[in-house]
Amino acid sequence: MKTGAVYLIGAGPGDPDLLTVKAARLLASAEIVLHDDLVPEAILSLAGPRALRVSVGKRCGTKKITQAEINQLIVEKARQGLTVVRLKSGDPLVFGRAAEEMDALRTAGIAFEIVPGITAAFAAASALQCSLTDRRAASGIVFRSGHHAPDATADHICDPAAATRIVYMPGRDFTAIASEWRAEGLPPEFPCIAISHAARPDQQITVTTLAALATTEPGPAPVLLLAGWVFETIRSDAPGLQPLVRSALAELEVAHQTGLLPVESPAK
């Protein structure tokens, strides 16, 4: 039996008008929708009339289903040949435990696609008519969760290397940023990724580390610089990466193997 398609989709903050066109199209074609509790009926009703809708939501203090069971359900339904939509509140990649679901799908050898959604912070800022960034007052944004892994220590939570970093408009080169991050004590192997023209047909992705960041070409603007341990598993054999990216990673791997770049145990 042919494996079904799997889509991890962001439902946005709850207003159906803020759902992306792609999300609405895929939702209409779904055969099963595994959705969070917070996704409203107005969005769920966009699924086709024959689609099976299953609530797999977890609210604070109560759990209908564990994350491991959700992971298993996604894999199971895909193996049955169904078109599976995992519908998450906000954006699937922001505090949505999508990483665990993606790991389960990769382990099972099942391909998937991610469709971003508007995260709650941006909806809140729009409601307040207040910019989250202002060159006169705020040059950055910090996203934090009020919930942590059971074994998380205070040192880990406050560790600057424990947070994913995203830099908008990083400039023509990464020299200053690399110097700043080294001064903070981030290790040489701290994963860094530059994405030029993200989500466009001419998208370019360059994967590197802090050790080589200063000499990494940003690519044509607009560029985002992403860094953090969440990117540690993105390797030169990752599917879908351009040859340019694979070449850059291969060079870094050779440098590590030959001792040109130090390899240290991540202080996670």
ABEGO torsion letter per residue (X at the ends): XBBBBBBBBBAEAGBAAABBAAAAAAAAABABBBBBAABBAAAAAABBAABBBBBABBBBGBBABBAAAAAAAAAAAAAAGBBBBBBBBEBAABGAGAAAAAAAAAAAGBBBBBBBBBBAAAAAAAAAGBBABBAAABABBBBBBABBBAABBAAAAABAAABBBBBBGAEABAAAAAAAAAAAGBBAABBBBBBBGBGBAABBBBBBBAAAAAABBAEBOBBBBBBEAAAAABBAABBGBBAAAAAAAAAAAAAAAAGABBBBBBBX
